[in-house]
Amino acid sequence: MIALHYIKENKEVVLEGLRKRNFQALEMIDQIIELDKERRAQQANLDQHLAQANTLAKEIGMFFKNGEEEKANELKKETASLKELNKKLQEKLQDTITSLNELRTQVPNIPHDSVPSGNTEEDNEKIFKSGNIPNLGNEPLNHWELAQKYDLIDFELGTKITGAGFPVYKGKGARLQRGLINYFLDKNTKAGYREMQVPHLVNEASGFGTGQLPDKEGQMYHVQNDDLYLIPTAEVPLTNLYRDTLFDQKDLPICLTGYTPCFRREAGSYGAHVRGLNRLHQFDKVEIVRIEEPQNAMTALDGMVEHVKTILEDLELPYRILKLCGGDLGFTSALTYDFEIYSTAQKRWLEVSSVSTFNSFQAERLQMRYKTKEGKKQSVHTLNGSSLALPRVVAGMLENFQTEDGILIPEVLVPYTVFDKIN
């Protein structure tokens, strides 16, 4: 959520940022400001009545102590009615707080100043490109054909067991998956990220803290009997490790990495563009998460972008980086860089990573703060990035590294796969 003090002190900046996102319900900002005024007035009124009740309680105690029971009993009648009034005032205040928080959860994050204007992915800014797109002739095989040819991935078997979007990896396909996961984790830990193994189901508070809940798009799988959610990304449990935490300044930054399966319903996803590994309901991903002091967050974001670049260069894949426009930003993000690799057989770019900073948006929900050297409590900034998501990386590798007699494995992965070619 956007901090209340920021909304009140920077109303026009907030409105301008929301316009860049093409957010239509701008009237919510005035409603939030008015509700906050009501909340503060109600709190002041309640405090006044609570102080009055406290004064009367002391007077009653003095009357009883002095043997003036009649006066004490008269005041007790007054305190009874005051107690009932205070109860009603507290209920009214709580209703206002609930309404205020519900409004705040509906307002997305404010884009960073550098975020380009635009409505769709066509308006995203291309900021970097690296690597050569291989020439594979006129009819290269796509990854689902290669997966079948070399018996690497069985999509039909996954459909039999569960349903569409749940592939089964076999033999060298499974070994390639495991090799990529271990390589990504080793690369991240060498860069200073601490590896964590986290639960794959989270409670509602965790989903709310990182902004996945309320789930407006219905993308999360919900286990109703236990009221738990399958994670859409390791970002959720990794960041929630520090929910309701007050850090000392010396504890920051915190840098985490973790591998998890990820689960997304991907409701409404149909067509050739989601075939094979392009879009799945269950997939593997390695994530990096950072918790930073606000003044260091942008430098940290740049460092995360450079880190993901080195991974793709190690894998020898052609890639590009996009800065997302306001209309394509995720609900919680202030600034996002998407990494895409080129699929030679499909002749299109496939997203394999998003690296984002959320400023204090998640920290406000998570009640995650740090204490400065001066003793002031301040919200941290949170960041996260895919490092990397496996399905489209595997798709790109199968397609781009295919030869007449097999699929070559990048040199950096050979120690992990223990083979240099799939044939």
C-alpha positions in Angstrom: 0.0 0.0 0.0 1.1 3.6 -0.5 1.9 5.2 2.8 -0.9 7.4 4.1 1.5 10.3 4.9 2.8 10.1 1.3 -0.7 10.3 -0.2 -1.6 13.3 2.0 1.7 15.2 1.4 2.0 14.4 -2.3 -1.5 14.1 -3.6 -0.8 15.5 -7.1 2.3 13.3 -7.5 0.2 10.2 -6.6 -2.6 11.2 -9.0 0.0 11.8 -11.8 1.6 8.4 -11.2 -1.8 6.7 -11.2 -2.6 8.4 -14.5 0.6 7.0 -16.0 -0.7 3.5 -15.0 -4.1 4.3 -16.6 -5.7 3.8 -13.3 -9.3 5.0 -13.6 -10.6 5.3 -10.1 -8.7 8.5 -9.2 -11.5 9.5 -6.8 -10.3 6.9 -4.4 -7.4 9.2 -3.4 -9.8 12.0 -2.2 -11.9 9.3 -0.4 -8.7 8.0 1.3 -7.8 11.5 2.5 -11.3 12.2 3.7 -11.5 8.9 5.5 -8.2 9.5 7.2 -9.5 12.9 8.4 -12.6 11.1 9.9 -10.4 8.5 11.5 -8.2 11.1 13.2 -11.2 13.1 14.4 -12.9 9.9 15.7 -9.6 8.9 17.4 -9.3 12.3 19.1 -12.9 12.1 20.3 -12.4 8.6 21.6 -9.2 9.6 23.3 -11.0 12.5 25.0 -13.8 10.2 26.3 -11.3 7.6 27.4 -9.4 10.2 29.4 -12.6 11.3 30.9 -13.4 7.8 32.0 -9.9 7.4 33.4 -10.4 10.6 35.5 -13.7 9.4 36.8 -12.2 6.1 37.8 -9.6 7.9 39.8 -12.2 10.1 41.5 -14.3 7.0 42.4 -11.3 5.4 43.9 -10.6 8.5 46.0 -14.2 8.7 47.2 -14.2 5.0 48.3 -10.9 5.6 50.0 -12.3 8.5 51.9 -15.5 6.6 52.9 -17.7 8.7 50.6 -19.5 5.7 49.1 -22.6 7.6 48.0 -20.6 10.0 45.8 -18.6 7.1 44.5 -21.7 5.1 43.5 -23.2 8.2 41.7 -20.0 8.5 39.6 -20.1 4.8 38.9 -23.5 5.3 37.2 -21.9 8.0 35.0 -19.0 5.8 34.1 -21.4 3.0 33.0 -23.0 5.2 30.4 -19.6 6.6 29.4 -18.3 3.0 29.0 -21.2 2.2 26.6 -20.5 5.4 24.6 -16.8 4.5 24.4 -17.7 1.1 23.1 -19.8 2.6 20.3 -17.0 5.1 19.5 -14.5 2.3 19.3 -16.7 0.3 16.9 -17.3 3.4 14.7 -13.5 4.0 14.6 -12.8 0.4 13.7 -15.3 0.6 10.9 -13.6 3.7 9.5 -10.2 2.1 9.8 -11.5 -1.0 7.9 -13.0 1.1 5.2 -9.8 3.1 4.9 -7.6 0.0 4.6 -10.0 -1.6 2.0 -9.7 1.5 -0.1 -5.9 1.6 0.2 -5.6 -2.0 -0.9 -7.3 -1.2 -4.2 -4.8 1.5 -5.2 -1.7 0.2 -7.1 1.8 1.4 -6.5 3.1 4.7 -7.9 5.5 4.2 -10.9 9.0 5.4 -10.6 9.8 8.6 -12.5 11.7 6.7 -15.2 8.8 4.4 -16.1 7.7 5.2 -19.7 4.1 6.1 -20.4 2.0 3.6 -22.3 -0.9 1.3 -22.2 0.2 -2.2 -23.4 3.4 -4.3 -23.8 3.8 -2.7 -27.2 4.8 0.5 -25.4 7.5 -1.0 -23.3 10.9 0.5 -23.7 13.7 -1.7 -25.2 16.8 -0.7 -23.3 19.4 -3.5 -24.0 20.0 -6.4 -26.4 22.8 -9.0 -26.4 23.8 -12.2 -28.3 23.3 -13.4 -31.9 20.2 -15.2 -33.0 21.4 -18.4 -34.6 20.6 -19.3 -38.2 19.0 -22.8 -38.0 17.7 -23.0 -41.6 14.2 -22.7 -42.9 12.4 -25.2 -40.6 13.9 -25.6 -37.2 11.9 -27.7 -34.8 10.1 -26.0 -31.9 10.7 -27.1 -28.4 7.7 -29.4 -28.0 8.7 -31.3 -31.1 12.3 -31.6 -29.8 11.0 -32.7 -26.4 9.1 -35.5 -28.1 11.9 -36.4 -30.5 14.5 -36.8 -27.7 12.0 -38.1 -25.0 12.6 -35.1 -22.7 9.2 -33.9 -21.7 5.8 -35.6 -21.9 2.9 -33.1 -22.1 0.2 -35.8 -22.6 1.3 -37.8 -19.6 1.1 -34.7 -17.4 -2.4 -34.1 -18.8 -3.3 -37.7 -17.8 -2.0 -37.3 -14.3 -3.3 -33.8 -13.6 -4.4 -31.8 -16.6 -3.1 -29.4 -19.2 -0.2 -27.3 -18.1 1.5 -29.9 -15.8 4.3 -31.5 -17.9 6.4 -34.5 -16.9 10.1 -34.1 -17.4 12.0 -37.4 -18.3 15.5 -38.6 -18.4 17.9 -35.9 -19.7 15.0 -33.4 -19.6 14.7 -33.9 -15.9 18.4 -33.8 -15.5 18.6 -30.5 -17.4 15.9 -29.1 -15.1 17.9 -30.1 -12.0 21.1 -28.8 -13.5 19.6 -25.4 -14.3 18.2 -25.1 -10.7 21.5 -26.0 -9.1 23.4 -23.6 -11.4 21.1 -20.7 -10.7 21.3 -21.3 -6.9 25.1 -21.6 -7.0 25.3 -18.4 -9.1 23.1 -16.5 -6.7 24.8 -17.7 -3.5 28.2 -16.8 -5.0 26.8 -13.3 -5.5 25.9 -13.0 -1.8 22.3 -14.2 -1.7 21.5 -16.6 1.2 19.8 -19.7 0.1 16.5 -20.6 1.8 14.0 -23.5 1.5 10.5 -22.2 2.1 7.0 -23.6 2.2 5.1 -23.9 -1.0 1.7 -23.0 0.6 1.1 -19.7 2.4 -1.7 -18.2 4.5 -3.8 -15.3 3.5 -1.7 -12.8 5.5 1.4 -13.8 3.4 -0.5 -13.4 0.2 -1.8 -10.0 1.2 1.6 -8.9 2.4 3.3 -9.1 -1.0 0.2 -8.0 -2.9 -1.1 -11.2 -4.4 -4.2 -10.9 -2.3 -6.9 -9.8 -2.8 -6.6 -11.9 -5.9 -8.3 -9.8 -8.4 -7.5 -12.0 -11.4 -8.1 -15.4 -9.8 -4.6 -16.6 -10.6 -3.8 -18.3 -7.2 -4.8 -21.9 -6.4 -6.7 -22.0 -3.1 -6.9 -25.0 -0.7 -10.3 -24.2 0.8 -10.4 -26.6 3.7 -7.2 -25.2 5.2 -7.5 -21.7 3.8 -4.0 -21.8 2.3 -2.7 -20.8 -1.1 -0.2 -22.5 -3.4 2.6 -20.0 -4.1 2.7 -18.2 -7.5 6.4 -17.4 -6.9 9.0 -17.8 -4.1 8.8 -14.1 -3.6 5.8 -14.6 -1.4 7.3 -16.9 1.3 10.8 -15.4 1.0 9.6 -11.8 1.7 7.1 -12.9 4.3 10.0 -14.4 6.4 10.3 -10.8 7.7 6.7 -9.8 8.1 6.1 -7.7 11.2 9.8 -7.2 11.7 11.7 -4.1 12.9 15.3 -4.3 11.7 18.3 -2.5 13.0 20.0 -0.4 10.3 23.1 -2.6 10.5 21.0 -5.7 9.6 20.4 -4.3 6.0 20.6 -5.3 3.3 19.1 -8.8 3.4 19.6 -10.8 0.3 17.8 -14.1 -0.2 17.5 -16.8 -2.9 15.3 -19.9 -3.1 14.1 -22.5 -5.5 10.4 -23.5 -5.5 7.8 -24.9 -7.8 5.3 -22.2 -8.7 1.6 -22.5 -9.3 -0.6 -20.3 -11.4 -4.1 -20.9 -12.7 -3.4 -18.8 -15.8 -7.1 -18.4 -16.3 -8.1 -17.3 -19.8 -4.8 -18.4 -21.4 -5.5 -20.1 -24.8 -4.0 -20.4 -28.2 -0.7 -21.3 -29.9 1.3 -18.8 -28.0 0.8 -20.8 -24.8 1.7 -24.2 -26.3 4.4 -26.4 -24.8 6.4 -24.7 -22.1 5.3 -21.2 -23.0 2.7 -21.0 -20.2 2.2 -23.6 -17.5 0.1 -24.1 -14.3 3.1 -25.6 -12.5 6.7 -24.6 -13.2 10.1 -24.3 -11.5 11.7 -21.0 -10.7 14.7 -19.6 -8.7 14.1 -16.2 -7.1 16.2 -13.5 -5.6 14.8 -11.1 -3.0 16.4 -8.0 -1.4 15.3 -5.9 1.6 17.1 -2.5 1.5 17.2 0.9 3.0 15.3 3.3 0.7 18.4 5.3 -0.4 20.1 2.1 -1.6 17.2 0.4 -3.4 17.8 1.8 -6.9 21.5 0.8 -6.8 20.4 -2.6 -5.6 17.9 -2.9 -8.5 20.7 -2.1 -11.0 22.9 -4.7 -9.4 20.1 -7.3 -9.8 19.7 -6.5 -13.4 23.4 -6.9 -14.0 23.3 -10.2 -12.1 20.6 -11.7 -14.3 22.4 -10.4 -17.4 25.5 -12.5 -16.4 23.3 -15.6 -16.1 21.9 -15.3 -19.6 25.3 -14.6 -21.0 26.7 -17.7 -19.3 23.9 -19.7 -20.9 24.8 -18.1 -24.3 21.2 -17.2 -25.1 20.3 -14.1 -27.1 18.3 -11.8 -24.9 16.9 -8.3 -24.5 15.8 -6.1 -21.6 12.6 -4.1 -21.5 11.5 -1.4 -19.1 7.8 -1.8 -18.6 5.5 1.1 -19.3 3.0 2.3 -16.8 0.1 0.4 -18.3 2.0 -2.9 -18.2 3.4 -2.7 -14.7 2.3 -5.2 -12.1 0.0 -3.9 -9.3 2.7 -3.8 -6.7 5.7 -2.7 -8.8 7.2 0.8 -9.0 9.7 -0.2 -11.7 10.1 -3.5 -13.6 12.7 -4.8 -16.1 11.6 -7.8 -18.1 14.2 -10.1 -19.6 13.3 -12.0 -22.8 15.2 -14.6 -24.8 14.6 -15.2 -28.5 12.9 -18.4 -29.6 14.3 -19.2 -33.0 11.8 -21.8 -33.9 8.8 -19.8 -32.7 10.3 -16.6 -34.1 9.3 -14.5 -31.0 10.6 -13.3 -27.7 9.9 -15.2 -24.5 9.9 -13.6 -21.0 12.2 -15.5 -18.6 12.7 -12.9 -15.8 11.2 -9.9 -14.2 13.3 -7.7 -11.9 11.3 -5.2 -9.8 11.5 -2.7 -7.0 8.3 -2.1 -5.0 9.6 0.9 -2.9 7.8 0.8 0.4 4.5 -0.6 -1.1 5.0 -4.2 0.2 6.6 -3.0 3.4 3.5 -1.0 4.3 1.4 -4.2 4.0 4.0 -6.3 5.7 4.7 -3.9 8.6 8.4 -4.3 7.8 10.5 -1.4 9.1 14.0 -0.5 10.2 15.3 1.7 12.9 17.7 4.4 11.8 20.8 5.4 13.7 18.7 8.4 15.0 16.1 5.9 16.3 13.5 6.8 13.7 11.3 3.9 12.4 11.1 3.9 8.6 9.7 1.4 6.0 12.2 -0.6 4.1 12.1 -1.1 0.3 11.7 -4.6 -1.1 12.9 -5.9 -4.5 12.7 -9.3 -6.3 13.7 -10.9 -9.5 13.4 -14.2 -11.3 16.9 -15.8 -11.5 15.5 -17.6 -13.5 12.1 -19.1 -14.5 12.9 -22.4 -16.1 10.2 -23.3 -18.7 11.0 -20.7 -21.3 14.8 -21.0 -20.6 14.5 -24.7 -21.4 12.4 -23.9 -24.5 14.9 -21.4 -25.7 17.9 -23.7 -25.1 16.2 -26.7 -26.9 15.4 -24.5 -29.9 18.5 -22.3 -30.2 21.0 -25.1 -29.6 19.5 -27.7 -31.8 21.8 -29.3 -34.5 21.3 -32.1 -37.0 22.6 -34.7 -34.5 21.4 -33.4 -31.1 21.0 -30.4 -28.8 24.2 -28.8 -27.4 24.5 -27.9 -23.8 26.2 -24.6 -22.8 29.6 -25.2 -21.3 28.6 -23.6 -17.9 25.9 -26.3 -17.4 28.0 -29.4 -18.3 29.3 -29.9 -14.7 25.6 -29.9 -13.6 24.1 -32.1 -16.3 27.2 -34.3 -16.8 26.5 -34.4 -20.5 27.3 -31.9 -23.2 24.7 -33.0 -25.8 21.2 -34.4 -25.9 20.9 -37.0 -28.6 
